[in-house]
Amino acid sequence: MFLAQTEFDPPAGSRPKSVMNPEIASMSLRHFLTLNDFSGSELLALVQRAIALKQNPALAADFQRHTLGLIFDKASTRTRVAFEVAMTQLGGASIFLSKADTQLGRGEPIEDSARVLSRMVDCVAIRTFEHARLVRFAEYSRVPVINALSDSFHPCQLLADVQTFLEHRGPIAGKSVAWIGDGNNMCQSYINAAAAFDFELRIACPPGFEPDADLVNANKSRVRLVQDPATAVAGVDLVVTDVWASMGQEHEQALRGSSFLNYSVNEELMAQAAPEALFMHCLPAHRGEEVSAGLLDADTTVVWDEAENRMHSQKALLEMLLSQ
């Protein structure tokens, strides 16, 4: 668990003492590229810390004169704003760099950019396409690297999702979750989360749009693939979906639209889940496609809490990584 509030008040301008549990504090430099980079107990501690910081922002450590570098090859609303606000509330600063702003966009080797930038900033969050680019950057970085989304995984979103479930329904351990739609980066992070947070995951995808087979097989004790959304949703505690065509797949929109017609999450489908089941979507959403407008805009929706929690969970993550 994290240390008490009294240990979050270092002398002005100094690097804060570790706010992590002893297991984390004893480790060398660590990155957050997938949920598998941390143990289940560490991830749960991060979620609990995020809830504590949400309830009382004054608990946060002071990271003045610390800088977060944001390298984004993809557009972003929630991820970028959440990181920038989180870093500001921790007393630090952030620098946003799009592909057009850096030499990476002109072909500089990833390892060279990593060597240089990690000598100037204290942490780097990268939002990119190929997951291998993230891994390569982290190999040559002297500071923690965070996956702010890649084509393969979106671990920061899972911290917020689990936080939201915990706030509204209590622990997710032992619960059942249904993923409806594309076997994309979000789906694959939910597979990792099933093992990390101890829940059952049922995935309903159209043929040809399943998540990585090796990843599914490695987690087959907790993950089950089906084609029928109703089978996946039956009696579950949480239903999750995402857009049918992710960033970079816009040219596939028409094909995917026809393939996913029966994979829309609406009131009729949710009625087959448990009576108190929650619905989540990482946003942005396409009303009338992967989710009905009525479900997304219902007074009982937790989607907006889920979006807000990106900032709180990423603040907890930054606090932990900057305390190494």
GUFI-247042 format. One line per 8 residues: number of its first residue (from 1); their letters; for each residue x, z, y of N, C-alpha, C. Coordinates in steps of 0.05 Angstrom, whole numbers. Layout:
<rs>
NUM> A> X/Z/Y/X/Z/Y/X/Z/Y  ... .
</rs>
This chain:
<rs>
1> MFLAQTEF> 17/0/-24/0/0/0/18/0/25  6/-7/47/21/-7/72/25/21/83  45/24/100/51/51/111/30/60/131  30/85/137/11/96/155/14/85/183  -6/90/200/-6/79/227/18/88/243  27/113/239/49/123/255/75/108/251  77/92/229/101/77/224/99/49/234  80/44/251/77/17/264/84/18/293 .
9> DPPAGSRP> 100/37/301/107/40/329/137/41/333  151/18/329/180/18/333/187/18/362  212/25/369/220/24/397/215/-4/409  209/-5/434/203/-30/447/226/-50/444  219/-74/435/239/-95/433/254/-95/407  251/-74/390/266/-74/365/251/-88/343  265/-96/322/251/-107/299/237/-85/284  211/-87/279/197/-65/267/207/-59/239 .
17> KSVMNPEI> 205/-33/232/211/-25/204/190/-38/186  197/-38/160/179/-51/141/152/-37/141  131/-53/141/104/-43/139/92/-49/111  110/-56/93/102/-64/66/104/-42/46  92/-46/23/96/-26/2/124/-29/-8  135/-8/-22/163/-9/-31/169/-33/-48  150/-42/-64/156/-65/-82/162/-89/-65  147/-94/-44/152/-117/-27/178/-113/-11 .
25> ASMSLRHF> 181/-89/0/203/-84/18/230/-87/4  231/-84/-22/257/-85/-36/265/-114/-42  247/-133/-37/253/-160/-44/270/-174/-22  284/-195/-30/298/-211/-10/279/-230/3  289/-250/18/272/-268/33/252/-281/14  227/-281/24/205/-292/8/188/-311/25  177/-331/11/160/-350/24/131/-347/13  112/-360/26/84/-360/16/75/-389/14 .
33> LTLNDFSG> 83/-402/-8/76/-430/-12/51/-433/-30  48/-414/-48/23/-412/-64/17/-383/-68  -6/-377/-78/-13/-349/-84/5/-338/-106  17/-355/-122/35/-345/-143/61/-334/-133  66/-336/-107/91/-324/-96/89/-294/-94  64/-283/-97/61/-254/-96/45/-245/-120  48/-220/-127/33/-208/-149/4/-203/-140  -13/-199/-159/-41/-192/-153/-43/-168/-136 .
41> SELLALVQ> -27/-147/-141/-28/-123/-126/-19/-127/-97  1/-144/-94/11/-150/-67/-10/-166/-51  -23/-185/-64/-44/-200/-51/-67/-183/-43  -75/-165/-61/-97/-147/-54/-89/-129/-31  -64/-120/-30/-55/-104/-8/-56/-119/18  -50/-145/18/-52/-162/42/-81/-164/51  -99/-168/32/-128/-170/40/-137/-144/52  -130/-122/39/-138/-96/50/-126/-90/77 .
49> RAIALKQN> -101/-99/81/-88/-96/107/-103/-113/128  -111/-137/121/-126/-154/139/-152/-140/148  -166/-128/129/-190/-113/136/-184/-90/155  -163/-76/150/-155/-54/168/-148/-63/196  -134/-86/198/-127/-97/224/-151/-108/239  -170/-118/224/-195/-128/236/-211/-104/248  -212/-82/234/-226/-59/243/-212/-45/266  -185/-46/266/-170/-32/286/-144/-48/292 .
57> PALAADFQ> -146/-67/311/-123/-84/317/-98/-68/326  -103/-44/336/-80/-28/347/-61/-19/324  -70/-22/299/-52/-15/277/-29/-34/273  -31/-57/285/-11/-78/279/17/-71/290  37/-79/275/65/-76/284/70/-93/308  90/-86/323/97/-100/348/120/-119/342  116/-145/345/136/-165/339/143/-180/365  147/-166/387/155/-179/411/183/-192/407 .
65> RHTLGLIF> 187/-214/420/211/-231/418/214/-244/391  193/-244/375/192/-259/350/176/-285/355  185/-306/342/172/-332/347/164/-345/320  140/-355/319/130/-370/296/131/-400/303  143/-415/285/143/-444/288/121/-456/272  104/-473/284/82/-486/270/88/-516/269  93/-526/245/99/-555/241/75/-567/227  59/-583/241/34/-594/230/34/-624/229 .
73> DKASTRTR> 33/-635/205/29/-664/201/0/-671/200  -18/-651/197/-46/-656/195/-61/-642/217  -84/-652/225/-100/-640/245/-110/-612/236  -116/-595/255/-125/-568/247/-140/-555/270  -160/-539/263/-173/-522/282/-168/-493/275  -180/-484/252/-179/-456/244/-151/-447/238  -136/-463/223/-109/-454/215/-91/-451/240  -91/-471/257/-73/-469/281/-81/-446/299 .
81> VAFEVAMT> -107/-444/306/-116/-423/324/-111/-396/312  -117/-393/286/-113/-368/273/-84/-358/274  -66/-377/269/-38/-369/269/-29/-362/298  -37/-379/317/-28/-374/345/-39/-348/356  -65/-343/351/-77/-318/361/-65/-294/346  -61/-297/320/-49/-275/305/-21/-267/315  -5/-288/320/22/-282/330/21/-270/358  3/-279/374/0/-267/401/-8/-238/399 .
89> QLGGASIF> -26/-232/382/-35/-204/379/-14/-186/367  5/-198/353/28/-183/342/50/-180/363  46/-191/387/65/-188/409/86/-210/410  84/-229/392/103/-251/391/93/-277/404  107/-298/399/100/-324/410/100/-345/387  88/-368/393/88/-390/373/94/-416/387  106/-434/372/112/-461/382/99/-481/363  82/-498/374/68/-518/358/82/-544/360 .
97> LSKADTQL> 88/-556/337/102/-581/335/87/-600/317  77/-622/328/64/-643/312/86/-661/301  78/-679/283/97/-698/272/110/-715/294  94/-721/315/105/-737/337/124/-722/355  125/-695/352/141/-679/370/169/-673/359  174/-680/334/199/-672/321/214/-696/310  239/-691/304/255/-712/291/247/-716/262  232/-697/250/221/-702/224/203/-727/224 .
105> GRGEPIED> 189/-731/246/173/-755/248/188/-781/251  215/-778/256/232/-802/259/251/-805/235  246/-789/215/262/-792/190/285/-772/186  287/-751/203/308/-732/198/303/-718/171  324/-714/155/320/-701/129/307/-674/132  290/-667/114/276/-642/115/295/-618/115  316/-620/98/335/-598/97/350/-593/123  355/-615/138/368/-612/164/350/-598/184 .
113> SARVLSRM> 325/-606/185/306/-593/203/303/-564/196  302/-558/170/299/-530/161/323/-513/169  346/-524/166/371/-509/173/371/-503/203  362/-522/220/364/-518/249/341/-499/258  316/-506/251/294/-491/261/294/-462/252  303/-457/228/303/-430/218/325/-412/230  343/-425/246/363/-409/262/351/-401/289  327/-413/296/316/-408/323/290/-393/322 .
121> VDCVAIRT> 275/-395/301/249/-381/299/251/-360/276  231/-343/275/231/-321/256/213/-327/231  196/-347/233/179/-354/211/169/-382/217  163/-398/196/153/-425/199/128/-429/182  107/-439/194/83/-447/179/81/-477/180  78/-489/157/78/-518/155/51/-528/143  39/-548/156/15/-561/146/22/-590/142  22/-598/117/32/-625/111/17/-638/88 .
129> FEHARLVR> 26/-660/79/14/-675/57/26/-666/30  49/-678/23/61/-672/-3/72/-643/-4  63/-629/-25/72/-601/-28/102/-600/-32  114/-621/-43/143/-621/-47/159/-619/-21  147/-629/1/160/-626/27/163/-597/36  142/-582/31/142/-554/36/163/-539/20  164/-545/-6/183/-533/-23/212/-539/-14  216/-564/-7/243/-572/2/251/-557/28 .
137> FAEYSRVP> 232/-555/47/238/-541/72/245/-512/66  230/-499/49/234/-471/42/261/-467/29  270/-486/13/296/-483/-1/319/-481/19  316/-493/43/338/-493/62/333/-476/86  311/-460/86/304/-443/109/316/-416/106  324/-405/129/334/-377/130/313/-357/137  288/-367/142/266/-349/149/242/-356/131  223/-338/129/199/-343/112/184/-369/120 .
145> VINALSDS> 175/-383/100/159/-408/104/132/-403/92  111/-411/107/83/-407/99/70/-434/94  56/-437/73/40/-461/68/14/-459/84  13/-474/106/-11/-475/123/-31/-496/113  -25/-508/91/-41/-528/76/-23/-551/67  -25/-557/42/-13/-581/31/-34/-595/14  -27/-619/5/-46/-633/-12/-52/-618/-38  -34/-600/-46/-37/-586/-72/-50/-559/-70 .
153> FHPCQLLA> -44/-544/-48/-54/-516/-46/-60/-509/-17  -78/-489/-15/-85/-478/11/-88/-447/9  -66/-434/4/-67/-405/-3/-77/-387/20  -72/-394/45/-81/-377/67/-111/-376/67  -125/-397/61/-154/-397/60/-164/-378/39  -150/-375/16/-159/-357/-5/-157/-328/3  -137/-321/20/-136/-294/30/-161/-287/46  -169/-306/63/-193/-302/79/-218/-301/62 .
161> DVQTFLEH> -220/-318/42/-243/-318/25/-247/-292/10  -225/-283/-2/-226/-257/-17/-232/-234/2  -221/-235/26/-227/-214/46/-257/-214/52  -268/-238/56/-297/-240/62/-314/-230/40  -307/-236/15/-323/-226/-8/-321/-196/-9  -297/-185/-6/-293/-156/-7/-309/-142/15  -311/-153/39/-326/-141/60/-356/-141/55  -366/-162/42/-395/-164/38/-405/-155/11 .
169> RGPIAGKS> -388/-157/-10/-397/-151/-37/-379/-132/-52  -357/-123/-40/-339/-106/-55/-318/-122/-70  -303/-109/-88/-281/-122/-102/-291/-147/-117  -274/-168/-118/-281/-192/-132/-272/-191/-161  -255/-172/-168/-246/-169/-195/-270/-166/-214  -270/-181/-236/-292/-180/-255/-316/-197/-248  -316/-210/-225/-338/-226/-216/-335/-255/-227  -355/-272/-221/-354/-300/-229/-357/-317/-205 .
177> VAWIGDGN> -342/-339/-204/-342/-358/-181/-346/-386/-191  -361/-402/-177/-365/-430/-183/-354/-447/-161  -337/-466/-168/-327/-486/-150/-342/-512/-155  -354/-524/-135/-369/-548/-137/-357/-570/-121  -349/-592/-133/-339/-615/-118/-312/-625/-127  -295/-632/-108/-269/-644/-114/-249/-623/-124  -233/-631/-143/-212/-613/-153/-188/-615/-135  -191/-608/-110/-171/-612/-89/-153/-587/-86 .
185> NMCQSYIN> -140/-586/-63/-121/-564/-58/-136/-537/-57  -160/-536/-46/-176/-511/-46/-183/-503/-75  -192/-522/-90/-199/-516/-118/-175/-506/-133  -152/-518/-129/-128/-509/-143/-118/-481/-134  -123/-475/-109/-117/-448/-100/-136/-427/-111  -161/-436/-116/-180/-418/-129/-172/-413/-158  -160/-433/-171/-150/-428/-198/-128/-407/-198  -110/-409/-179/-89/-388/-176/-102/-361/-170 .
193> AAAAFDFE> -122/-361/-153/-135/-336/-145/-149/-323/-168  -160/-339/-187/-174/-327/-210/-156/-308/-225  -131/-317/-229/-112/-299/-243/-103/-276/-225  -97/-282/-200/-87/-261/-182/-107/-239/-176  -132/-246/-173/-153/-227/-166/-172/-220/-189  -167/-231/-212/-181/-223/-237/-211/-230/-236  -217/-256/-232/-245/-264/-234/-247/-289/-252  -271/-296/-260/-277/-320/-276/-283/-343/-257 .
201> LRIACPPG> -272/-366/-263/-277/-390/-246/-288/-413/-263  -311/-423/-254/-322/-447/-267/-321/-470/-246  -310/-492/-255/-306/-515/-237/-323/-539/-246  -340/-548/-228/-357/-572/-233/-347/-595/-216  -335/-615/-229/-325/-639/-215/-335/-664/-229  -339/-685/-214/-345/-711/-226/-321/-720/-243  -326/-736/-264/-303/-747/-279/-284/-762/-261  -258/-756/-265/-238/-769/-249/-229/-754/-225 .
209> FEPDADLV> -243/-732/-219/-236/-716/-195/-229/-687/-202  -220/-683/-226/-213/-656/-235/-187/-646/-223  -183/-620/-222/-157/-609/-213/-135/-615/-233  -110/-609/-226/-87/-614/-242/-91/-602/-270  -88/-619/-291/-93/-610/-318/-74/-588/-327  -49/-590/-320/-30/-569/-328/-37/-542/-315  -46/-543/-290/-54/-518/-277/-78/-506/-290  -98/-522/-297/-121/-513/-311/-114/-501/-338 .
217> NANKSRVR> -97/-515/-353/-89/-506/-379/-74/-479/-378  -57/-476/-358/-42/-451/-355/-60/-428/-348  -84/-433/-339/-103/-411/-332/-129/-413/-348  -128/-425/-372/-152/-430/-388/-167/-405/-396  -153/-382/-395/-167/-357/-403/-187/-349/-381  -184/-359/-357/-202/-352/-335/-217/-376/-323  -209/-400/-329/-220/-424/-316/-233/-442/-337  -257/-452/-329/-271/-470/-347/-281/-494/-331 .
225> LVQDPATA> -276/-518/-341/-285/-543/-328/-311/-552/-340  -330/-559/-323/-356/-570/-331/-362/-593/-313  -382/-609/-320/-390/-631/-303/-416/-626/-288  -432/-608/-300/-459/-602/-289/-457/-579/-269  -463/-583/-243/-462/-561/-223/-480/-538/-231  -503/-543/-242/-521/-522/-249/-509/-504/-271  -495/-515/-289/-481/-499/-310/-460/-482/-297  -445/-493/-278/-424/-477/-265/-435/-454/-248 .
233> VAGVDLVV> -458/-459/-235/-469/-439/-217/-485/-417/-230  -495/-422/-254/-514/-403/-267/-503/-375/-267  -516/-357/-251/-511/-329/-251/-485/-320/-237  -472/-338/-223/-446/-330/-211/-450/-313/-186  -429/-301/-177/-430/-283/-154/-421/-297/-128  -407/-320/-131/-397/-335/-108/-397/-364/-114  -407/-380/-96/-407/-410/-98/-391/-421/-75  -372/-439/-81/-354/-449/-61/-352/-480/-63 .
241> TDVWASMG> -350/-493/-40/-347/-522/-40/-329/-530/-17  -324/-556/-15/-307/-567/6/-317/-596/11  -306/-609/31/-313/-637/36/-306/-654/12  -319/-676/9/-314/-694/-13/-289/-711/-9  -282/-717/16/-257/-732/22/-240/-716/41  -218/-706/31/-200/-690/47/-184/-707/66  -168/-694/84/-151/-709/103/-132/-727/88  -131/-752/96/-115/-772/83/-130/-788/62 .
249> QEHEQALR> -155/-780/57/-172/-794/37/-196/-807/50  -195/-810/77/-218/-821/91/-225/-849/81  -205/-865/72/-211/-892/62/-227/-891/36  -228/-868/23/-243/-865/-2/-271/-853/2  -279/-850/27/-304/-837/33/-328/-849/19  -330/-876/20/-353/-889/7/-353/-885/-23  -330/-889/-36/-328/-885/-64/-335/-856/-72  -323/-837/-58/-328/-809/-64/-357/-802/-58 .
257> GSSFLNYS> -369/-813/-37/-397/-807/-31/-415/-813/-54  -411/-836/-68/-428/-843/-90/-421/-826/-115  -396/-819/-119/-388/-803/-142/-398/-775/-141  -400/-764/-116/-407/-736/-112/-436/-731/-105  -453/-750/-108/-481/-747/-99/-495/-723/-112  -488/-717/-137/-501/-695/-151/-486/-668/-148  -467/-668/-130/-450/-644/-127/-453/-631/-99  -476/-635/-88/-483/-622/-62/-493/-593/-68 .
265> VNEELMAQ> -483/-574/-52/-493/-547/-55/-515/-543/-35  -539/-537/-46/-563/-534/-29/-578/-509/-39  -601/-504/-26/-617/-480/-33/-626/-480/-62  -632/-504/-73/-641/-505/-101/-619/-497/-120  -595/-507/-114/-572/-500/-132/-565/-470/-129  -565/-460/-104/-558/-432/-100/-578/-413/-113  -603/-422/-117/-624/-406/-129/-617/-400/-158  -599/-415/-170/-591/-411/-198/-568/-392/-201 .
273> AAPEALFM> -556/-384/-179/-534/-364/-179/-547/-336/-180  -530/-316/-180/-540/-289/-180/-555/-284/-154  -575/-265/-154/-592/-261/-131/-576/-254/-105  -554/-240/-107/-538/-233/-84/-513/-251/-80  -513/-274/-93/-490/-292/-91/-484/-301/-63  -459/-303/-56/-450/-313/-30/-443/-343/-33  -445/-357/-10/-436/-385/-8/-413/-386/12  -391/-400/5/-369/-403/24/-360/-432/25 .
281> HCLPAHRG> -349/-439/48/-339/-466/54/-316/-462/74  -293/-475/69/-270/-470/87/-273/-484/113  -291/-503/116/-296/-518/141/-273/-537/147  -278/-558/162/-303/-567/173/-322/-577/151  -348/-575/156/-368/-583/136/-384/-608/145  -393/-623/125/-410/-646/130/-438/-639/120  -455/-630/139/-482/-623/131/-496/-647/119  -510/-642/98/-524/-664/84/-507/-678/63 .
289> EEVSAGLL> -482/-671/62/-464/-682/41/-458/-660/21  -435/-647/24/-428/-627/4/-444/-601/6  -457/-597/29/-473/-573/34/-498/-580/50  -520/-568/45/-544/-572/61/-542/-558/88  -555/-569/108/-554/-557/134/-568/-529/133  -589/-527/118/-603/-501/117/-586/-479/105  -571/-486/85/-553/-465/73/-531/-457/91  -519/-477/104/-496/-471/122/-505/-455/147 .
297> DADTTVVW> -528/-461/157/-538/-449/182/-556/-425/178  -560/-416/153/-578/-394/148/-567/-368/162  -586/-351/169/-578/-326/182/-561/-308/164  -563/-312/138/-548/-296/119/-521/-307/112  -513/-330/124/-488/-343/116/-464/-325/123  -443/-327/107/-419/-312/113/-396/-331/121  -403/-357/124/-383/-377/129/-368/-372/155  -382/-362/175/-369/-357/201/-351/-332/200 .
305> DEAENRMH> -359/-312/184/-341/-290/178/-316/-299/164  -320/-317/145/-298/-329/130/-279/-343/148  -289/-358/168/-272/-372/187/-256/-352/204  -270/-332/214/-257/-312/231/-235/-298/215  -240/-293/190/-221/-278/174/-195/-292/169  -194/-318/175/-168/-333/174/-148/-319/193  -157/-311/217/-139/-299/236/-130/-271/226  -148/-255/216/-140/-228/207/-122/-229/183 .
313> SQKALLEM> -128/-246/163/-112/-248/139/-84/-260/145  -83/-279/163/-57/-291/170/-41/-272/187  -54/-254/202/-40/-234/217/-26/-214/198  -41/-206/177/-30/-189/157/-7/-202/142  -10/-228/137/12/-243/123/37/-244/141  33/-251/166/56/-252/185/69/-225/187  53/-205/190/64/-178/192/82/-171/169  73/-178/145/88/-172/121/114/-189/120 .
321> LLSQ> 112/-215/124/135/-232/122/156/-226/143  147/-220/168/166/-214/189/179/-187/186  169/-171/168/180/-144/164/202/-144/142  208/-167/131/228/-168/109/256/-160/120 .
</rs>
